[in-house]
Amino acid sequence: MNAADNAFILICAGLVFVMTPALALFYGGLVRSRNVLSTTMHSYASLALGTVIWIIVGYTLAFGNDTGGIIGDFSYFMMNGITGTVAPAAENLPHATFFMFQCMFACLTVALISGGYAERMKFSAMLLFSGLWLIFAYCPMAHWVWGGGWMAQLGAIDFAGGAVVHMASGAAALACAQALGPRLESGLSSEGPHNLPMTLLGCGLLWLGWFGFNAGSALSAGDLAAHAFATTHIATAFGIVGWLLVEWIRTGKPTSLGAASGALAGLVCITPAAGFVPLSAAIIMGFVGGVACYGGVMLKTKFGYDDALDVVGIHGFGGTVGAILTGVFCVASVNGVDGLLAGNPAQVGIQAVSVVGTWVYVYIVSRLILAVVNATIGIRATADEEVSGLDLNLHNERGYNI
């Protein structure tokens, strides 16, 4: 075990942890004021629920010994065999460090989905859906990509979660939005995002946390971590440029929400590629991610699904674009894998297979889980609860006492 690597990954785990409360701020500012607490509760509940499930069965399903390329075994059930051992996936780290680092990813992914069902799902339904989804969708995906499963065996590369985190959350958010239907109109005049400064603060903290998310995925404090840190920041800046350019041309005005959305688009797009592509590719990927995710958000109007906080448009589309472009730009000189521009076009096809596999599997599983939850406890708040606000009706609290 390496003490410097251990210290670095512990700090990165803390940064990834901060991303979930940051997401609570980001999402909370985007909803109506009467739903700010119910929306932020989704993120905080994800931290607790995700950790409990990760401890009991999540980690072992994701990173236990491979079983047929599909799922891990129960060798780490209830954290068995973790204390005092090294991590099989990173022998320079204590097992507990790797366990906690990956736990933060799981909690964040569950929280990301909440943007697709914000302002209309019952809290009890959210808890049941999230718990089942973590077990039956996230854990298999993590095993397929990072735990030695079939995607890894195929040769698909995903440095920090383009498929596992972003495409998976996007597919689940699409399933939720379609299963729930659109939000009801309340008739109030002050509809829409109620606190954009809150959203911008959340975005800034997400940007900070993402350095731990991507650089930490190198699993050591070496050159690759520095490289991933740099590609992350570069792509984020150019994501803002790409989004604002399209928005400015289309609407005549650049917006603060557009800047925040563009930053997220750049971050999502570079995530699968951060430790595989050269620094120059991060410029292109960030810019393309900003433009593509702007278009992805526009599709919800065309197809009529109420993706309340644009999880599908940003995380789903951004993760997809990032995964494909990873196969285009990756070079062996960075991390051992050549892509299309380095003379290996087959990598693009491998990435495409992983994209299709992620979207199809996670969407179908999510719809099945939603059907089970709806048949047992129901998934949607009543019309009266929704119109008057979920904060008071589901949590007996007000976000603001003014």
C-alpha positions in Angstrom: 0.0 0.0 0.0 1.2 3.5 -0.8 0.5 6.2 1.8 0.5 9.1 -0.7 -1.9 7.4 -3.0 -4.1 6.5 0.0 -4.2 10.1 1.2 -5.0 11.4 -2.3 -7.9 9.0 -2.9 -9.3 9.7 0.6 -9.4 13.4 -0.3 -11.0 12.5 -3.7 -13.6 10.5 -2.0 -14.5 13.5 0.1 -14.7 15.6 -3.0 -17.1 13.1 -4.6 -19.1 13.1 -1.4 -19.5 16.9 -1.7 -21.0 16.5 -5.1 -24.3 15.0 -3.7 -25.1 18.0 -1.4 -23.9 20.2 -4.3 -26.4 18.5 -6.5 -29.1 19.2 -3.9 -28.3 23.0 -4.3 -28.2 22.7 -8.1 -31.5 20.9 -8.3 -33.1 22.8 -5.5 -32.7 26.1 -7.1 -34.3 24.9 -10.4 -37.6 23.9 -8.9 -40.5 26.0 -7.6 -40.0 27.3 -4.1 -42.8 25.1 -2.7 -40.7 22.0 -3.7 -37.2 23.1 -2.7 -37.0 20.9 0.4 -38.5 17.8 -1.2 -36.0 18.1 -4.1 -33.0 18.6 -1.8 -34.2 15.7 0.3 -33.8 13.4 -2.7 -30.0 14.0 -2.7 -29.6 13.7 1.1 -31.7 10.6 1.2 -29.6 9.1 -1.6 -26.5 9.6 0.6 -28.0 7.6 3.5 -29.9 5.0 1.5 -27.0 4.4 -1.0 -24.5 3.9 1.8 -26.7 1.4 3.6 -27.2 -0.7 0.5 -23.6 -0.4 -0.6 -22.5 -1.7 2.8 -24.9 -4.7 2.8 -24.8 -5.9 -0.7 -24.0 -3.2 -3.3 -20.2 -3.3 -3.1 -20.0 -7.1 -3.4 -22.4 -7.2 -6.3 -20.3 -4.6 -8.1 -16.8 -5.6 -7.2 -17.0 -9.2 -5.9 -15.5 -12.0 -7.9 -16.8 -12.1 -11.4 -19.7 -14.5 -12.1 -20.2 -15.1 -15.8 -19.3 -11.5 -16.7 -22.7 -10.4 -15.3 -22.4 -9.7 -11.5 -20.1 -10.1 -8.6 -20.4 -12.8 -6.0 -21.1 -12.4 -2.2 -17.5 -12.5 -1.1 -17.8 -8.9 0.4 -21.3 -9.3 1.8 -21.7 -6.9 4.8 -18.1 -5.6 4.2 -16.7 -9.1 4.9 -12.9 -9.2 4.1 -12.5 -5.5 3.7 -10.8 -4.4 6.9 -7.0 -4.8 6.9 -6.7 -5.9 3.3 -5.7 -4.3 0.0 -8.2 -3.5 -2.7 -8.0 -6.1 -5.5 -8.8 -3.4 -8.1 -6.0 -1.2 -6.7 -3.4 -2.9 -4.7 -1.7 0.4 -3.7 -4.8 1.2 -1.6 -6.4 -0.1 1.5 -9.5 -1.9 0.7 -11.6 0.4 2.8 -10.4 3.4 0.8 -11.5 2.0 -2.5 -14.8 0.8 -0.9 -15.6 4.3 0.3 -14.5 6.0 -2.9 -16.9 3.8 -4.9 -19.6 4.3 -2.4 -19.7 8.0 -3.1 -20.2 7.3 -6.8 -23.2 5.0 -6.1 -24.8 7.6 -3.9 -24.4 10.4 -6.4 -25.8 8.4 -9.3 -29.0 7.6 -7.4 -29.3 11.3 -6.6 -28.8 12.3 -10.3 -31.9 10.4 -11.3 -34.1 12.6 -9.1 -34.0 15.4 -11.6 -36.2 13.3 -13.9 -39.0 12.9 -11.4 -38.7 16.1 -9.4 -41.8 17.8 -8.1 -44.2 14.8 -8.4 -42.9 11.5 -7.0 -43.8 10.4 -3.5 -40.9 10.3 -1.1 -41.7 6.7 -0.1 -41.7 5.7 -3.7 -38.4 7.5 -4.3 -36.8 5.5 -1.5 -38.1 2.1 -2.7 -37.3 2.8 -6.4 -33.8 4.1 -5.5 -33.0 1.1 -3.4 -34.1 -1.4 -6.0 -32.4 0.6 -8.8 -29.1 0.6 -7.0 -29.2 -3.2 -6.6 -30.6 -4.2 -10.0 -29.2 -1.4 -12.3 -26.2 0.4 -10.8 -24.4 -2.6 -9.3 -24.5 -4.7 -12.5 -23.4 -1.7 -14.6 -20.5 -1.0 -12.2 -19.5 -4.7 -12.4 -19.7 -4.8 -16.2 -17.4 -1.8 -16.6 -15.1 -1.7 -13.6 -15.5 -5.1 -11.9 -14.3 -7.3 -14.7 -17.7 -7.9 -16.3 -18.6 -8.3 -20.0 -18.1 -4.7 -21.1 -14.6 -4.7 -19.6 -13.9 -8.1 -21.3 -15.1 -6.6 -24.6 -12.6 -3.8 -24.3 -15.0 -0.9 -23.5 -13.3 1.9 -21.6 -15.0 4.3 -19.2 -12.5 6.2 -17.0 -14.8 7.7 -14.4 -18.5 6.8 -15.2 -19.8 7.9 -18.6 -21.8 4.7 -18.8 -22.0 3.7 -15.1 -23.0 7.1 -13.8 -24.3 9.4 -16.5 -25.9 7.2 -19.2 -27.3 5.0 -16.5 -28.9 8.0 -14.6 -30.1 9.5 -17.9 -31.8 6.2 -18.9 -33.4 5.9 -15.5 -34.6 9.5 -15.5 -36.2 9.0 -18.9 -38.0 5.9 -17.6 -39.2 7.9 -14.6 -40.4 10.9 -16.6 -42.4 8.7 -19.0 -43.8 6.5 -16.2 -44.9 9.5 -14.1 -46.1 11.8 -16.9 -45.7 15.6 -16.9 -46.0 17.9 -13.9 -49.4 19.6 -13.2 -49.8 23.3 -13.7 -50.6 25.1 -10.5 -51.9 28.4 -12.0 -49.4 30.4 -10.0 -47.7 33.3 -11.9 -44.1 32.7 -10.5 -43.4 29.3 -12.0 -40.0 28.1 -13.0 -36.6 28.1 -11.3 -37.0 30.0 -8.0 -33.3 30.6 -7.0 -30.7 30.6 -9.8 -27.9 31.8 -7.5 -28.5 28.7 -5.5 -28.2 26.6 -8.7 -24.9 28.4 -9.7 -23.4 27.8 -6.3 -24.3 24.1 -6.6 -22.8 24.0 -10.1 -19.5 25.5 -8.8 -19.3 22.9 -6.0 -20.1 20.1 -8.5 -17.2 21.4 -10.7 -14.9 21.3 -7.6 -16.1 17.8 -6.7 -15.6 16.5 -10.2 -11.8 16.9 -9.9 -12.0 14.2 -7.2 -14.5 12.2 -9.4 -12.2 12.1 -12.4 -8.7 12.6 -11.1 -9.4 10.1 -8.3 -10.4 7.5 -10.8 -6.7 7.1 -11.6 -6.5 5.4 -8.2 -3.1 6.9 -7.6 -1.4 10.3 -7.1 0.6 10.1 -10.3 0.8 11.5 -13.8 -2.6 10.0 -14.9 -4.4 11.8 -12.1 -2.9 15.1 -13.1 -3.8 14.4 -16.7 -7.4 13.7 -15.8 -7.6 16.8 -13.6 -6.4 18.9 -16.6 -8.8 17.4 -19.2 -11.7 17.8 -16.7 -11.1 21.5 -16.3 -10.5 22.2 -20.0 -13.6 20.4 -21.1 -15.8 22.2 -18.6 -14.7 25.6 -19.8 -15.3 24.7 -23.4 -18.6 23.1 -22.5 -19.7 26.5 -21.3 -18.5 28.1 -24.5 -20.3 25.6 -26.7 -23.7 25.9 -24.8 -23.7 29.7 -24.6 -22.7 30.1 -28.2 -25.7 28.0 -29.4 -28.0 29.7 -26.8 -26.9 33.2 -27.8 -27.5 32.5 -31.5 -30.8 30.8 -30.9 -32.4 33.1 -28.3 -30.3 36.3 -28.5 -29.2 36.2 -24.9 -26.7 34.1 -22.9 -28.1 33.0 -19.5 -26.6 32.0 -16.2 -28.6 28.7 -16.3 -27.0 28.1 -19.7 -23.5 28.6 -18.3 -24.2 26.2 -15.5 -25.8 23.7 -17.9 -22.8 24.0 -20.3 -20.4 23.4 -17.5 -22.2 20.2 -16.5 -22.3 19.2 -20.2 -18.5 19.5 -20.5 -18.0 17.7 -17.2 -20.2 14.8 -18.2 -18.8 14.5 -21.7 -15.2 14.3 -20.6 -15.9 11.8 -17.7 -15.4 8.6 -19.7 -12.4 10.0 -21.5 -10.6 12.0 -18.8 -7.7 9.5 -18.4 -7.6 8.2 -22.0 -7.5 11.2 -24.4 -4.8 13.9 -24.9 -5.4 17.4 -23.5 -6.2 18.8 -26.9 -9.1 16.4 -27.3 -10.6 17.8 -24.2 -11.2 21.1 -26.0 -13.2 19.4 -28.7 -15.1 17.1 -26.4 -16.1 19.9 -24.1 -17.3 22.1 -26.9 -19.1 19.3 -28.7 -20.6 18.2 -25.4 -22.0 21.7 -24.7 -23.6 21.9 -28.2 -24.9 18.4 -28.1 -26.4 18.6 -24.7 -28.2 21.8 -25.6 -29.8 19.9 -28.4 -30.5 17.0 -26.1 -32.5 19.2 -23.7 -34.5 20.6 -26.6 -35.7 17.0 -27.5 -37.9 16.7 -24.4 -40.3 19.3 -25.9 -40.3 17.4 -29.2 -41.0 14.0 -27.7 -43.2 15.2 -24.8 -41.5 13.7 -21.7 -41.1 16.0 -18.6 -37.5 15.6 -17.7 -37.9 18.2 -15.0 -34.2 19.1 -14.5 -32.7 17.9 -17.8 -31.0 14.7 -16.6 -31.7 13.0 -19.9 -30.5 15.9 -22.0 -27.3 16.6 -20.1 -26.2 13.3 -18.4 -27.8 10.9 -20.8 -26.7 12.7 -24.0 -23.4 13.9 -22.6 -22.4 10.5 -21.4 -23.3 9.0 -24.8 -21.4 11.6 -26.8 -18.5 11.3 -24.4 -18.3 7.5 -24.6 -18.3 7.6 -28.5 -15.7 10.4 -28.6 -13.5 8.5 -26.2 -13.3 5.8 -28.8 -12.3 8.4 -31.4 -9.6 10.3 -29.4 -8.1 7.9 -27.0 -4.3 7.2 -27.4 -2.1 4.5 -26.0 0.5 7.1 -24.9 -2.0 8.4 -22.3 -3.4 5.2 -20.9 -2.7 2.2 -23.1 -5.7 2.3 -25.5 -5.7 3.6 -29.1 -8.8 4.9 -30.8 -10.0 5.8 -34.3 -7.5 8.7 -34.9 -4.6 6.5 -33.6 -5.4 3.8 -36.1 -7.9 1.6 -34.2 -11.4 2.3 -35.5 -12.7 -0.9 -33.8 -12.6 1.0 -30.5 -15.5 3.2 -31.6 -17.6 0.1 -32.4 -16.8 -1.3 -28.9 -17.8 2.0 -27.3 -21.1 2.0 -29.3 -21.9 -1.5 -28.1 -21.4 -0.4 -24.5 -23.7 2.6 -25.1 -26.5 0.6 -26.5 -26.1 -2.0 -23.8 -26.3 0.6 -21.1 -29.3 2.4 -22.4 -31.3 -0.7 -23.2 -30.6 -2.5 -19.9 -31.0 0.4 -17.5 -34.1 1.7 -19.2 -35.9 -1.7 -19.2 -34.9 -2.4 -15.6 -36.0 1.0 -14.5 -39.4 0.7 -16.0 -39.9 -2.7 -14.4 -38.9 -1.4 -11.0 -41.3 1.6 -11.4 -44.1 -0.8 -12.3 -43.5 -2.8 -9.2 -43.3 0.3 -7.0 -46.5 1.7 -8.5 -48.3 -1.6 -8.0 -47.4 -1.7 -4.4 -47.3 1.8 -2.9 -47.9 4.1 -5.9 -45.3 6.4 -7.4 -47.0 9.8 -7.8 -48.2 12.3 -5.2 -51.8 13.3 -5.4 -52.9 16.2 -7.6 -53.6 18.4 -4.5 -50.2 17.6 -3.0 -48.5 18.4 -6.2 -50.2 21.7 -6.9 -49.9 23.0 -3.3 -46.3 21.8 -3.0 -44.5 18.6 -1.8 -42.6 20.4 1.0 -45.6 20.9 3.2 -47.6 17.9 2.2 -44.8 15.3 2.3 -42.3 16.7 4.8 -44.4 19.3 6.8 -41.8 22.0 6.2 -41.4 25.2 4.3 -38.2 26.1 2.5 -38.6 29.8 3.3 -40.3 31.5 6.2 -40.8 35.0 4.7 
